[in-house]
Amino acid sequence: MQHPIQHPARLVPLAFLLAILVGTLLLMLPLSHPGDTGAPFLTALFTATSAICVTGLIVQDTPTYWSPFGQAVILLLIQVGGFGIMTSASLLGLLVTRRLGLTRRIIAQAETKSLTLGDVAGVLRLIFIVTISVELLVTAVLTLRLHYGYGAPWSEALWHGLFQAVSAFNNAGFSTYSDSLSGFAADALFLVPIMAAVVIGGLGFPVLFELWRGLRQPARWSIHTKITIFGTALLLLVGLVAVVGYEWNNPATLGPFAWPEKLLNAASHSVMTRTAGFNSIDVGSMRLETLTVTFALMLIGGGSAGTAGGIKVTTFFLLGFVVWAEVRGQNDTTAFRRRIGTHVQRQALTVVLLATALITLGILTLLSITDFPLHDITFEVISAFATVGLSTGITGDLPAAGQLVVIVLMFVGRVGTITLASALALQERHVPFRYPEERPIVG
């Protein structure tokens, strides 16, 4: 009989808590902070949680507050958090498939092209290869750019390039530059590789695996891959158009740039809202309309079983297909000529409702203990829950209680949606009877 602690819905959060604890202790060491003393417990806890949960929110400036050793610890935590998230989500998916009945296993395998438990070693190997390959490639590009384009010494260029590359692929948003990527706002050769790493990491391993096997055969992709690819492309376009439309003449954001740089930074912001957390323009100076669009993009997030957060692209679009089917009066919810099971619809609805409840509770709590405007608090809460890392600038000014609220949001937002979806599937039971049906009034 399986011990309760071995249940994935408990094992994954415990693993993340342990990693956060170790990271906190390392960041509290005097070696991690310039001076004779280490960082305070709350600062170390906040930073470790943000790094392990690959969020990017900070209460202290990374390049100035933390020593080279402290920055290396943060980089290691980001890598462990990103790799752990991808592997745990993928392996939990395998476990879910195993626990279903034989017929359901065959159907799930045919529809999702999921792997079997015998492929676990191959899964871990491929995730490792993809992660290291992308990070090394982006590191090389950024290092060359910093050395030849900005005259940085090789060692300095390599460190900055490596840190940005790892942070980008893991959608973490931590940077070794105090102004994030603002200093490279007009440099496409620097921003584009980072944007590419963010998108690749945010697609999710199941999608990357399918693209690896059949990039030139989109007709044979699973419905999960199709929704993730087309949904991601659509959301990136929506974000680009919204930022261009609302910020084009804003003197505090896109206004001073020529039109190519305006498009570049609009695209960059659209990509970073997908839970990456870097910024090349001042988020706090954006118009409320842009922030509102950013709310939605951050909440949706990226692909499942990847380094991105949020409720996930598939969850959002699956509910969109449900609404479309209801509007058209169809009995079945379909997408790409495939029927969506009712149990999947219930899982998506549950994830969204719980996310909404948690975000609302976080907003009310921060409103009660701070004096910041509603839009700043809303931005902070969604950014924390969706593990985005973007901020309007209030993170460092939050009181201790407010920082604890953000810590909880980052942790639950990162591990909660994964474990919730898996726990729902694992706890599926066949009930041999049905209650009489009754229809309450809806709408």
Secondary structure in CASP SS format (residue, H / E / C, confidence):
PFRMAT SS
TARGET T0000
AUTHOR 0000-0000-0000
METHOD secondary structure of the structure
MODEL  1
M C 1.00
Q C 1.00
H C 1.00
P H 1.00
I H 1.00
Q H 1.00
H C 1.00
P H 1.00
A H 1.00
R H 1.00
L H 1.00
V H 1.00
P H 1.00
L H 1.00
A H 1.00
F H 1.00
L H 1.00
L H 1.00
A H 1.00
I H 1.00
L H 1.00
V H 1.00
G H 1.00
T H 1.00
L H 1.00
L H 1.00
L H 1.00
M C 1.00
L C 1.00
P H 1.00
L H 1.00
S H 1.00
H C 1.00
P C 1.00
G C 1.00
D C 1.00
T C 1.00
G C 1.00
A C 1.00
P C 1.00
F H 1.00
L H 1.00
T H 1.00
A H 1.00
L H 1.00
F H 1.00
T H 1.00
A H 1.00
T H 1.00
S H 1.00
A H 1.00
I H 1.00
C C 1.00
V C 1.00
T C 1.00
G C 1.00
L C 1.00
I C 1.00
V C 1.00
Q C 1.00
D C 1.00
T H 1.00
P H 1.00
T H 1.00
Y H 1.00
W C 1.00
S C 1.00
P H 1.00
F H 1.00
G H 1.00
Q H 1.00
A H 1.00
V H 1.00
I H 1.00
L H 1.00
L H 1.00
L H 1.00
I H 1.00
Q H 1.00
V H 1.00
G H 1.00
G H 1.00
F H 1.00
G H 1.00
I H 1.00
M H 1.00
T H 1.00
S H 1.00
A H 1.00
S H 1.00
L H 1.00
L H 1.00
G H 1.00
L H 1.00
L H 1.00
V H 1.00
T H 1.00
R H 1.00
R H 1.00
L C 1.00
G C 1.00
L H 1.00
T H 1.00
R H 1.00
R H 1.00
I H 1.00
I H 1.00
A H 1.00
Q H 1.00
A H 1.00
E H 1.00
T H 1.00
K C 1.00
S C 1.00
L C 1.00
T C 1.00
L H 1.00
G H 1.00
D H 1.00
V H 1.00
A H 1.00
G H 1.00
V H 1.00
L H 1.00
R H 1.00
L H 1.00
I H 1.00
F H 1.00
I H 1.00
V H 1.00
T H 1.00
I H 1.00
S H 1.00
V H 1.00
E H 1.00
L H 1.00
L H 1.00
V H 1.00
T H 1.00
A H 1.00
V H 1.00
L H 1.00
T H 1.00
L H 1.00
R H 1.00
L H 1.00
H H 1.00
Y H 1.00
G H 1.00
Y H 1.00
G C 1.00
A C 1.00
P C 1.00
W H 1.00
S H 1.00
E H 1.00
A H 1.00
L H 1.00
W H 1.00
H H 1.00
G H 1.00
L H 1.00
F H 1.00
Q H 1.00
A H 1.00
V H 1.00
S H 1.00
A H 1.00
F H 1.00
N C 1.00
N C 1.00
A C 1.00
G C 1.00
F C 1.00
S C 1.00
T C 1.00
Y C 1.00
S C 1.00
D C 1.00
S C 1.00
L C 1.00
S H 1.00
G H 1.00
F H 1.00
A C 1.00
A C 1.00
D C 1.00
A H 1.00
L H 1.00
F H 1.00
L H 1.00
V H 1.00
P H 1.00
I H 1.00
M H 1.00
A H 1.00
A H 1.00
V H 1.00
V H 1.00
I H 1.00
G H 1.00
G H 1.00
L H 1.00
G C 1.00
F H 1.00
P H 1.00
V H 1.00
L H 1.00
F H 1.00
E H 1.00
L H 1.00
W H 1.00
R H 1.00
G H 1.00
L C 1.00
R C 1.00
Q C 1.00
P H 1.00
A H 1.00
R H 1.00
W C 1.00
S C 1.00
I H 1.00
H H 1.00
T H 1.00
K H 1.00
I H 1.00
T H 1.00
I H 1.00
F H 1.00
G H 1.00
T H 1.00
A H 1.00
L H 1.00
L H 1.00
L H 1.00
L H 1.00
V H 1.00
G H 1.00
L H 1.00
V H 1.00
A H 1.00
V H 1.00
V H 1.00
G H 1.00
Y H 1.00
E H 1.00
W C 1.00
N C 1.00
N C 1.00
P C 1.00
A C 1.00
T C 1.00
L C 1.00
G C 1.00
P C 1.00
F C 1.00
A C 1.00
W H 1.00
P H 1.00
E H 1.00
K H 1.00
L H 1.00
L H 1.00
N H 1.00
A H 1.00
A H 1.00
S H 1.00
H H 1.00
S H 1.00
V H 1.00
M H 1.00
T C 1.00
R C 1.00
T C 1.00
A C 1.00
G C 1.00
F C 1.00
N C 1.00
S C 1.00
I C 1.00
D C 1.00
V H 1.00
G H 1.00
S H 1.00
M C 1.00
R C 1.00
L H 1.00
E H 1.00
T H 1.00
L H 1.00
T H 1.00
V H 1.00
T H 1.00
F H 1.00
A H 1.00
L H 1.00
M H 1.00
L H 1.00
I H 1.00
G C 1.00
G C 1.00
G C 1.00
S C 1.00
A C 1.00
G C 1.00
T C 1.00
A C 1.00
G C 1.00
G C 1.00
I C 1.00
K C 1.00
V H 1.00
T H 1.00
T H 1.00
F H 1.00
F H 1.00
L H 1.00
L H 1.00
G H 1.00
F H 1.00
V H 1.00
V H 1.00
W H 1.00
A H 1.00
E H 1.00
V H 1.00
R C 1.00
G C 1.00
Q C 1.00
N C 1.00
D C 1.00
T C 1.00
T E 1.00
A E 1.00
F C 1.00
R C 1.00
R E 1.00
R E 1.00
I C 1.00
G C 1.00
T H 1.00
H H 1.00
V H 1.00
Q H 1.00
R H 1.00
Q H 1.00
A H 1.00
L H 1.00
T H 1.00
V H 1.00
V H 1.00
L H 1.00
L H 1.00
A H 1.00
T H 1.00
A H 1.00
L H 1.00
I H 1.00
T H 1.00
L H 1.00
G H 1.00
I H 1.00
L H 1.00
T H 1.00
L H 1.00
L H 1.00
S H 1.00
I H 1.00
T C 1.00
D C 1.00
F C 1.00
P C 1.00
L H 1.00
H H 1.00
D H 1.00
I H 1.00
T H 1.00
F H 1.00
E H 1.00
V H 1.00
I H 1.00
S H 1.00
A H 1.00
F H 1.00
A C 1.00
T C 1.00
V C 1.00
G C 1.00
L C 1.00
S C 1.00
T C 1.00
G C 1.00
I C 1.00
T H 1.00
G H 1.00
D H 1.00
L C 1.00
P C 1.00
A H 1.00
A H 1.00
G H 1.00
Q H 1.00
L H 1.00
V H 1.00
V H 1.00
I H 1.00
V H 1.00
L H 1.00
M H 1.00
F H 1.00
V H 1.00
G H 1.00
R H 1.00
V H 1.00
G H 1.00
T H 1.00
I H 1.00
T H 1.00
L H 1.00
A H 1.00
S H 1.00
A H 1.00
L H 1.00
A H 1.00
L H 1.00
Q C 1.00
E C 1.00
R C 1.00
H C 1.00
V C 1.00
P C 1.00
F C 1.00
R C 1.00
Y C 1.00
P C 1.00
E C 1.00
E C 1.00
R C 1.00
P C 1.00
I C 1.00
V C 1.00
G C 1.00
END
